[in-house]
């Protein structure tokens, strides 16, 4: 998270400050709700107050930003599950602690210096790298700030930055620490290994009934049937509301005439183009054409394939170069041009085929037009019908009544679990409405649920009609799954046993080559392994094992896919020479120095928070973000 935040910051001071804010997230929670806080205050750090409106703004920005990453808006419950309220308050508490300290130390920034800081912000610079006030105004509008609020916040940031830079601004990582980390990151290792997989173990027979029964009793919870729910729903969308039969022939034809350009296809031509490095070369080729050589023969002489010269089927408007377009559309079918001097090169064009202009007849597009007109009319009516259905629901109308009154289909899909799967394990065909499955499991029979958004312009109402409780399944119901689970566990056990057997012999001095010959295995090798880069059969766990001891270490680990065991022997190691002037070491030094500064600043902020004292209006925050259920 620190790396992501630092990448998003504009200046070094801003990067440093964001990092130290994140360091203090864990602080929230050391104080509970204190009743002497004003209901307009989210928290207090010493004498510095954090307004609920500031918390709301920060929290909403974080929620929206994360929603953009997910590709959909997040609910308050989802935001709380991800810890966004704590994160937002943690940032504000850290800022308040720094502000409180800056005030105690009487730090300040002159108006002239503040203006220079604002005007040098890269985010506020326009063309030519100069300060652009319009960019500032746009930034303020997008983030819901007034200009005076922004100036106050920038002044506080500048004061906090002075404090941060004074504490850790020039701190650098010690050379010994840097050298050790460089070795850790760039050391490489090689190893020989045997791969013990399912083929080596052989086929695993089905278990006897008594073994299977005992395994099932031990693992019964793994095969338990989850809770299922049945619902019925009514969907109101332009498609369900559309009435194509109401569209008259006259209306459809009038729409066709109005959009005649949409059904017109201009003349198009299948063009080939041969470009030349110079005008002289093109004219030389054109002369060859005049003496009887064909375009295809020119292609063969220049070793050009069809893909090298084909432009595809193009209309006159598709040509960005007017000279080439005019030439292409002045030729007869099959004809080849002379040298045409274009904008970027001189070329020779060939017309393989001419497709004349055409217009789709009304009869061909009539049904499409009717559907579009019906859908347009439905989109105009949908909001009115939404209000009518909501009024009916508020008046106690059940879904069946709503469907009958408004001529909408009431649909009852098969029962599904909280992942949308049916009892048979397949996906249930449910409307693509965000929150439907979660809402169904948060509701109950007889409860009226809020209307859900369905697509861009649709709405959905649903009722829970049946709750099928979770239960223990019998062995007969899940016999195949239980047998498969037993075999998977038995395979893992046998792989461990065989790998341990091979390892014991290797550790007793038997070379891997001899073991391979004895057991019909192949000795494989891997080289240049680093701690951070998986390779072939070696995943994270195998790499960690390879680096766990000196050269000569033998060990058993799991393959990258988790389906085999690796019996390995470390055969070599290489530690590159430490060169502080190299680009890799310089980048590592920058990163580690920043982390040390972040750590120091984080500890300082935590100390200031503890000494100043934190009071949090937990009830007010919960109510603000919509999680107060009282």
C-alpha positions in Angstrom: 0.0 0.0 0.0 2.8 2.4 0.8 4.3 1.9 -2.6 1.0 2.5 -4.4 0.5 5.7 -2.4 4.0 7.0 -3.0 3.5 6.4 -6.8 0.3 8.5 -6.7 1.9 11.5 -4.9 3.4 14.4 -6.8 6.3 15.7 -4.7 8.9 14.1 -2.5 7.4 15.8 0.6 3.9 14.7 -0.4 5.1 11.1 -0.9 6.8 11.1 2.5 3.8 12.6 4.3 1.3 10.1 2.8 3.5 7.3 3.9 3.7 8.5 7.5 -0.1 8.9 7.5 -0.6 5.3 6.6 1.8 4.2 9.3 -0.7 5.3 12.0 -3.8 3.5 10.8 -3.5 0.9 13.6 -3.7 3.7 16.2 -7.5 4.1 15.8 -9.2 1.9 18.3 -7.1 2.8 21.3 -9.8 5.2 22.5 -13.5 4.6 22.6 -16.4 7.0 22.1 -16.3 9.8 24.6 -19.5 11.6 25.2 -17.9 15.0 25.6 -17.2 15.3 21.9 -19.5 17.5 19.9 -21.8 15.7 17.6 -20.3 17.6 14.7 -16.8 16.3 15.5 -15.5 12.9 14.2 -12.5 12.9 16.5 -10.1 15.0 18.6 -6.3 14.7 18.9 -5.2 16.9 21.8 -6.8 20.2 21.1 -7.2 19.6 17.3 -10.6 18.6 16.2 -11.6 16.6 13.1 -14.9 17.7 11.7 -17.4 15.0 10.6 -17.7 16.8 7.3 -14.0 16.4 6.7 -14.2 12.7 7.6 -17.1 12.3 5.3 -15.3 13.9 2.4 -12.1 11.8 2.9 -14.1 8.6 3.4 -16.3 9.2 0.3 -13.2 9.9 -1.8 -11.6 6.6 -0.7 -14.8 4.7 -1.3 -15.3 6.1 -4.8 -11.6 5.6 -5.7 -11.8 1.9 -4.6 -15.1 1.6 -6.4 -13.5 2.7 -9.6 -10.9 0.0 -9.2 -13.6 -2.6 -8.7 -15.6 -1.3 -11.6 -18.7 -0.6 -9.6 -19.9 1.5 -6.6 -19.2 0.0 -3.2 -21.9 -0.2 -0.5 -21.3 1.1 3.0 -21.1 -2.5 4.3 -18.4 -3.4 1.7 -16.4 -0.3 2.5 -16.5 -1.2 6.2 -15.5 -4.7 5.5 -12.4 -3.4 3.6 -11.6 -1.1 6.5 -12.1 2.2 4.6 -13.7 4.1 7.6 -10.7 3.2 9.8 -8.3 4.1 7.0 -9.9 7.5 6.4 -10.0 8.3 10.1 -6.5 7.1 10.5 -5.2 9.5 7.9 -7.1 12.4 9.5 -5.9 11.5 13.0 -2.3 11.4 11.8 -2.8 14.8 10.1 -4.3 16.2 13.3 -1.4 14.9 15.4 1.1 16.6 13.0 -1.0 19.8 13.0 -1.1 19.8 16.8 2.7 19.4 16.9 3.3 22.0 14.3 1.2 24.5 16.3 3.1 23.7 19.5 6.4 24.3 17.7 5.0 27.5 16.1 5.9 26.4 12.6 4.6 28.6 9.8 4.7 29.3 6.0 4.7 32.8 4.5 2.0 33.7 2.0 4.7 34.2 -0.6 6.2 30.7 0.0 2.7 29.2 0.0 1.9 30.8 -3.3 5.1 29.4 -4.8 4.3 25.9 -3.5 0.9 26.0 -5.0 2.0 27.4 -8.4 4.8 24.8 -8.6 2.5 21.8 -8.2 2.7 19.7 -11.4 -1.0 18.9 -11.2 -1.7 22.6 -11.6 0.6 23.3 -14.5 -0.7 23.7 -18.1 1.0 23.8 -21.4 4.6 24.9 -21.2 4.9 23.9 -17.6 3.4 27.1 -16.2 0.8 27.5 -13.5 -2.8 27.3 -14.8 -5.5 28.7 -12.6 -8.2 26.9 -14.6 -6.6 23.5 -13.6 -6.9 24.6 -10.0 -10.6 25.5 -10.3 -11.3 22.1 -12.0 -9.4 20.3 -9.3 -11.4 22.1 -6.6 -14.8 21.3 -8.3 -13.9 17.6 -8.8 -13.0 17.2 -5.1 -15.7 19.4 -3.6 -13.4 22.1 -2.1 -13.7 25.8 -1.9 -10.6 27.8 -2.8 -10.1 29.1 0.7 -10.4 25.6 2.1 -7.8 24.4 -0.3 -5.4 27.2 0.6 -5.8 26.4 4.3 -5.2 22.7 3.7 -2.0 23.4 1.6 -0.7 25.6 4.4 -1.2 22.8 6.9 0.5 20.4 4.5 3.5 22.7 4.1 3.8 23.0 7.9 3.5 19.3 8.4 6.1 18.8 5.6 8.6 21.1 7.5 8.1 18.9 10.5 8.5 15.6 8.5 11.6 16.8 6.7 13.2 18.1 9.9 12.7 14.7 11.6 13.8 12.4 8.8 14.3 14.3 5.6 18.0 13.4 5.0 18.2 10.0 6.6 20.0 7.4 4.6 20.3 3.6 5.0 23.6 2.4 6.6 26.0 0.8 4.1 26.1 -2.5 6.0 22.3 -2.7 5.9 22.3 -1.9 2.2 24.9 -4.5 1.5 23.0 -7.2 3.3 19.8 -6.4 1.5 21.6 -6.3 -1.9 23.0 -9.8 -1.2 19.5 -10.9 -0.1 17.9 -9.7 -3.3 20.5 -10.6 -5.9 22.0 -13.9 -4.7 21.3 -16.7 -7.1 21.2 -20.4 -6.5 21.2 -23.6 -8.5 19.8 -27.0 -7.5 19.3 -30.6 -8.8 16.0 -32.2 -8.0 13.6 -35.1 -8.4 10.0 -34.5 -9.1 7.7 -36.9 -7.2 4.3 -36.7 -8.9 1.0 -38.7 -9.1 2.4 -40.8 -12.0 5.3 -41.9 -9.7 2.8 -42.9 -6.9 0.5 -44.8 -9.3 -3.2 -45.1 -9.4 -5.0 -44.9 -6.1 -7.8 -47.4 -5.7 -11.2 -46.5 -4.3 -11.4 -46.8 -0.5 -13.2 -49.6 1.3 -16.6 -48.7 2.7 -15.5 -48.6 6.3 -12.6 -46.3 5.4 -14.8 -44.1 3.3 -17.4 -43.9 6.1 -14.8 -43.0 8.7 -13.4 -40.3 6.4 -16.9 -38.9 5.7 -17.7 -38.7 9.4 -14.5 -36.9 10.0 -15.0 -34.4 7.1 -18.8 -34.2 7.2 -18.7 -30.4 7.7 -16.9 -30.1 4.4 -19.8 -31.6 2.5 -22.6 -29.8 4.4 -25.3 -28.4 2.2 -25.4 -24.6 2.5 -28.5 -22.6 3.0 -30.5 -22.1 -0.2 -33.2 -19.5 -0.9 -36.0 -19.2 -3.4 -37.2 -15.8 -4.7 -39.5 -14.4 -7.2 -39.0 -11.1 -8.9 -40.4 -8.6 -11.3 -38.1 -6.8 -13.8 -38.9 -3.4 -15.3 -36.6 -2.7 -18.2 -37.0 -1.0 -21.6 -37.1 -4.5 -23.1 -39.8 -5.8 -20.8 -41.9 -2.7 -21.2 -41.4 -2.3 -24.9 -44.6 -2.8 -27.1 -43.5 -3.3 -30.7 -47.1 -3.9 -31.8 -47.9 -0.3 -30.9 -45.4 1.0 -33.5 -47.3 1.8 -36.7 -46.0 1.2 -40.2 -46.1 4.9 -40.8 -43.9 5.7 -37.8 -41.4 3.0 -38.7 -41.1 4.3 -42.3 -40.8 7.9 -41.1 -37.9 6.8 -38.8 -36.3 5.0 -41.8 -36.5 8.2 -43.9 -35.1 10.3 -41.0 -32.1 8.0 -40.6 -31.6 7.2 -44.2 -27.9 8.0 -43.9 -27.5 5.1 -41.4 -28.6 2.6 -44.0 -26.6 4.0 -46.9 -23.3 2.3 -47.7 -21.0 4.4 -50.0 -19.0 2.9 -52.8 -16.1 0.9 -51.4 -13.0 -0.6 -53.0 -10.6 -3.4 -52.2 -7.3 -1.7 -52.5 -3.6 -2.8 -52.6 -0.9 -0.2 -52.0 2.8 -0.6 -52.7 4.9 2.1 -51.0 8.4 3.2 -52.1 11.3 4.8 -50.2 11.6 7.5 -52.8 9.8 9.2 -55.7 12.4 7.9 -58.1 11.9 4.3 -57.1 8.2 4.6 -57.5 8.5 6.2 -60.9 10.9 3.4 -62.0 8.3 0.8 -60.9 5.6 2.7 -62.7 7.7 2.6 -65.9 7.9 -1.2 -65.5 4.1 -1.3 -65.3 3.8 0.7 -68.5 6.0 -1.8 -70.3 3.6 -4.7 -69.4 4.6 -5.8 -65.9 1.6 -6.5 -63.6 1.2 -5.4 -60.0 1.5 -9.0 -58.8 4.9 -9.3 -60.7 6.1 -6.1 -59.0 5.2 -7.7 -55.6 7.1 -10.8 -56.5 10.2 -8.8 -57.6 10.2 -7.0 -54.2 9.4 -10.1 -52.2 6.1 -8.6 -50.8 3.3 -10.7 -49.5 -0.5 -10.0 -49.8 -0.5 -8.8 -46.2 2.3 -6.3 -47.0 0.2 -4.5 -49.7 -3.4 -5.0 -48.7 -5.4 -2.1 -47.4 -8.6 -4.0 -47.2 -12.0 -2.7 -48.3 -12.1 1.1 -48.0 -14.5 3.9 -48.8 -13.3 7.3 -50.0 -13.7 8.7 -46.5 -11.4 6.1 -45.0 -8.4 7.6 -46.8 -6.5 10.0 -44.6 -4.3 11.0 -47.5 -6.4 12.8 -50.1 -4.0 12.2 -52.9 -4.0 8.5 -52.5 -7.8 8.4 -52.0 -8.4 10.4 -55.2 -6.1 8.1 -57.1 -7.7 4.9 -55.8 -11.2 6.1 -56.6 -10.3 7.2 -60.1 -9.2 3.8 -61.3 -11.3 1.1 -63.0 -11.7 -2.3 -61.3 -8.4 -4.3 -61.8 -6.5 -1.2 -62.8 -3.2 0.0 -61.4 -2.1 3.6 -60.9 1.2 5.3 -61.7 3.4 6.8 -59.0 1.2 8.8 -56.6 3.0 11.2 -54.3 1.2 11.0 -51.0 1.7 12.8 -47.7 4.2 10.4 -46.3 5.4 8.4 -49.2 5.1 7.8 -52.9 3.0 4.7 -53.8 1.4 2.7 -56.5 -2.2 1.6 -56.0 -4.2 -1.3 -57.4 -8.0 -1.8 -57.3 -8.9 -5.5 -56.9 -12.6 -5.0 -56.6 -15.3 -2.3 -56.6 -18.3 -2.6 -54.3 -20.9 -0.1 -55.6 -22.9 2.1 -53.2 -26.0 0.6 -51.7 -28.9 1.3 -49.4 -30.6 -1.2 -47.2 -34.3 -1.4 -48.2 -36.9 -0.5 -45.6 -38.2 -4.1 -45.5 -34.8 -5.4 -44.5 -34.5 -3.1 -41.4 -38.1 -2.7 -40.5 -38.1 -5.1 -37.5 -35.0 -3.5 -36.1 -36.5 0.0 -36.4 -39.7 -1.1 -34.8 -37.8 -2.6 -31.8 -35.8 0.6 -31.4 -38.8 2.8 -31.5 -40.6 0.6 -29.0 -37.6 0.6 -26.7 -37.3 4.4 -27.0 -40.9 4.8 -26.0 -40.4 2.4 -23.1 -37.4 4.4 -21.8 -39.6 7.5 -21.7 -42.3 5.6 -19.7 -40.1 3.7 -17.3 -39.7 6.3 -14.6 -43.4 7.0 -14.5 -44.1 3.3 -14.1 -41.4 3.0 -11.4 -43.3 5.6 -9.3 -46.6 3.7 -9.9 -45.1 0.4 -8.9 -43.4 1.9 -5.8 -46.7 3.4 -4.8 -48.4 0.0 -5.3 -45.8 -1.7 -3.2 -46.1 0.9 -0.5 -49.8 0.2 -0.5 -49.2 -3.4 0.3 -49.4 -4.9 -3.2 -47.6 -8.2 -3.5 -45.3 -9.0 -6.5 -48.0 -11.2 -8.2 -50.4 -8.3 -8.0 -47.8 -5.9 -9.4 -47.1 -8.3 -12.3 -50.8 -8.6 -13.1 -51.6 -4.9 -12.7 -48.7 -3.7 -14.9 -48.5 -6.6 -17.3 -45.0 -7.7 -16.1 -43.8 -11.2 -15.8 -43.2 -12.6 -12.3 -40.2 -15.0 -12.5 -39.3 -17.6 -9.9 -35.8 -19.0 -10.5 -34.6 -22.2 -8.9 -33.2 -22.1 -5.4 -29.6 -20.8 -5.0 -27.0 -20.4 -2.3 -25.1 -17.3 -1.3 -22.8 -17.7 -4.3 -25.6 -18.0 -6.9 -25.2 -21.7 -7.3 -28.1 -24.2 -7.5 -28.5 -27.4 -5.5 -27.0 -29.2 -8.5 -23.9 -27.0 -8.4 -24.6 -25.0 -11.6 -25.1 -21.3 -11.9 -28.6 -20.1 -11.5 -29.9 -17.8 -14.2 -30.5 -14.6 -12.2 -30.9 -11.0 -13.4 -27.7 -9.1 -13.6 -28.5 -6.8 -10.7 -25.9 -5.9 -8.2 -26.8 -6.9 -4.7 -29.6 -9.3 -5.6 -28.0 -12.5 -4.1 -26.6 -10.6 -1.1 -30.0 -8.9 -0.6 -31.9 -12.2 -0.8 -29.7 -13.7 2.0 -30.0 -10.5 4.1 -33.8 -10.5 3.8 -36.4 -13.0 4.9 -39.9 -14.3 3.9 -42.5 -11.6 4.2 -40.0 -8.6 4.2 -40.4 -6.0 1.5 -37.1 -5.3 -0.1 -35.7 -2.1 -1.7 -35.9 -1.8 -5.4 -32.6 -2.7 -7.2 -31.0 -1.1 -10.2 -31.1 -3.5 -13.2 -28.7 -2.5 -16.0 -28.5 1.2 -17.0 -32.2 1.9 -17.1 -34.0 -1.0 -15.4 -35.4 -1.8 -12.0 -36.1 -5.0 -10.1 -38.3 -5.9 -7.2 -37.9 -9.3 -5.4 -39.4 -11.2 -2.5 -37.9 -14.2 -0.6 -40.4 -17.0 -0.9 -38.6 -19.9 0.7 -35.6 -20.5 3.0 -34.0 -24.0 2.8 -31.8 -24.3 5.9 -28.3 -25.7 5.7 -28.0 -29.3 6.6 -25.7 -32.3 6.8 -25.7 -34.4 3.6 -25.8 -38.2 3.7 -22.9 -40.1 2.2 -25.1 -41.4 -0.6 -25.8 -37.8 -1.7 -22.1 -36.9 -2.0 -20.4 -40.2 -2.5 -18.5 -39.2 -5.6 -17.2 -36.0 -4.1 -16.2 -37.8 -0.9 -14.3 -40.5 -2.8 -12.5 -37.8 -4.8 -11.6 -35.9 -1.6 -10.3 -39.1 0.0 -8.2 -39.9 -3.0 -6.7 -36.4 -3.1 -5.8 -36.6 0.6 -4.4 -40.1 0.1 -2.3 -38.9 -2.9 -0.9 -36.1 -0.8 0.0 -38.5 2.0 1.7 -41.0 -0.4 3.6 -38.2 -2.1 4.9 -37.1 1.3 5.9 -40.6 2.2 7.7 -41.3 -1.1 9.4 -38.0 -1.0 10.5 -38.5 2.6 11.9 -41.9 1.7 14.0 -40.4 -1.2 15.2 -37.5 1.0 16.4 -39.9 3.7 18.5 -41.8 1.2 19.8 -38.6 -0.3 20.8 -37.3 3.2 22.5 -40.6 3.9 24.8 -40.0 0.9 23.0 -41.6 -2.1 23.4 -39.2 -5.1 20.2 -38.0 -6.8 21.4 -39.7 -10.0 21.5 -43.1 -8.3 18.1 -42.5 -6.8 16.7 -41.5 -10.2 18.1 -44.7 -11.8 16.7 -46.9 -9.0 13.2 -45.4 -9.0 12.8 -44.5 -12.7 12.9 -40.8 -12.2 14.7 -38.0 -14.0 17.3 -35.7 -12.4 16.3 -32.1 -13.3 18.3 -28.9 -12.7 17.4 -25.3 -12.1 19.8 -22.4 -12.2 19.9 -18.7 -11.4 17.1 -18.9 -8.9 16.5 -15.7 -7.0 14.4 -15.3 -3.9 11.7 -13.3 -5.7 11.3 -15.1 -9.0 9.4 -18.4 -9.4 10.8 -20.7 -12.1 9.2 -23.8 -13.7 8.6 -26.3 -10.9 9.9 -24.0 -8.2 7.2 -21.7 -6.7 7.5 -19.5 -3.6 7.7 -22.3 -1.1 10.3 -24.3 -3.1 12.5 -21.2 -3.6 12.4 -20.4 0.2 13.5 -24.0 0.8 16.3 -23.7 -1.7 17.6 -20.6 0.2 17.1 -22.1 3.6 20.6 -23.6 4.0 24.1 -23.7 2.6 25.3 -25.4 -0.6 24.7 -29.2 -0.1 21.4 -28.8 1.7 18.9 -31.5 0.8 15.2 -31.0 1.4 11.6 -31.8 0.4 9.2 -29.1 -0.7 6.1 -28.6 -2.7 6.1 -27.9 -6.5 4.7 -24.7 -7.9 1.4 -26.2 -8.8 1.1 -27.9 -5.4 0.5 -31.3 -7.1 3.9 -32.8 -6.7 6.8 -33.0 -4.2 10.4 -31.8 -5.0 13.4 -33.6 -3.5 16.2 -31.1 -4.0 19.9 -30.7 -3.4 21.4 -27.2 -3.5 24.4 -27.4 -5.8 25.6 -23.8 -6.0 25.3 -20.2 -5.0 26.5 -16.9 -6.5 26.7 -13.6 -4.7 27.3 -10.7 -7.0 29.8 -8.1 -6.1 28.5 -5.1 -4.2 28.6 -2.0 -6.3 27.1 1.0 -4.6 27.3 3.1 -7.8 25.2 0.6 -9.9 21.6 1.5 -10.9 20.2 -1.5 -9.0 21.9 -0.7 -5.7 21.1 3.0 -6.1 17.4 2.2 -6.5 17.5 -0.2 -3.5 19.2 2.6 -1.4 16.5 5.0 -2.4 13.7 2.5 -1.4 15.3 1.5 1.9 16.1 5.1 2.9 12.5 6.0 2.3 11.3 3.0 4.3 13.5 4.0 7.2 12.2 7.6 7.1 8.6 6.3 6.9 9.2 4.1 9.9 10.7 6.9 12.0 7.9 9.3 11.1 5.3 6.6 11.8 6.7 6.1 15.3 6.8 9.8 15.9 3.2 10.2 14.9 2.1 7.3 17.1 4.0 8.8 20.0 2.4 12.2 19.5 -1.1 10.6 19.2 -0.6 8.7 22.5 0.7 11.8 24.3 -2.0 14.1 23.0 -4.8 11.6 23.5 -7.4 10.6 20.9 -11.2 10.8 21.3 -13.4 9.2 18.6 -17.1 9.8 18.0 -17.7 6.2 16.9 -21.5 6.6 17.0 -21.4 9.8 14.9 -19.2 8.1 12.3 -21.3 5.0 12.1 -24.4 7.1 11.6 -22.7 9.2 8.9 -21.5 6.2 6.8 -24.9 4.4 7.1 -23.9 1.6 9.5 -26.0 2.7 12.5 -28.7 0.2 12.8 -30.4 1.6 15.9 
